[in-house]
Amino acid sequence: MFHLLKAAGYDLATRNHAEAILTGDFAEITDTLVRTILGFRLSPRDIIQSGGGQAESTMRLRDALVAAGWHKHEFIVRTIVDGVEREARSHEIDHVMHAANGTLALEIEWNNKDPFFDRDL
């Protein structure tokens, strides 16, 4: 599936066994994601257009992913020590797909800000 993105000119890198997991354990979801990305077009106008909220291109990709079943989700991570909650943090992810064998999360960053760089990386 990823060969389709590479053939379309995408610069794609995976780490560790990510490609094997995505194409093996999540083949159907990965196929849907790849086809959604291949259907997305970014025009020169999209690139030079000024910011100020979500750009039209961002909204088009977001809408295509939502139509493919990728929805927002808030993850809550709690730290409990000896039965006492010490910390709870939440983070909303733009696009999440739940499957029988796990959950995939996809965050899209068009113009990342420094305070969030390490979190999103």
Secondary structure, 3 states (H helix, E strand, C coil): CHHHHHHCCCCCCCCCCHHHHHHHCCHHHHHHHHHHHHHCCCCHHHHHCCCCCCCHHHHHHHHHHHHCCCEEEEEEEEEEECCEEEEEEEEEEEEEEEECCEEEEECCCCCCCHHHHHHHC
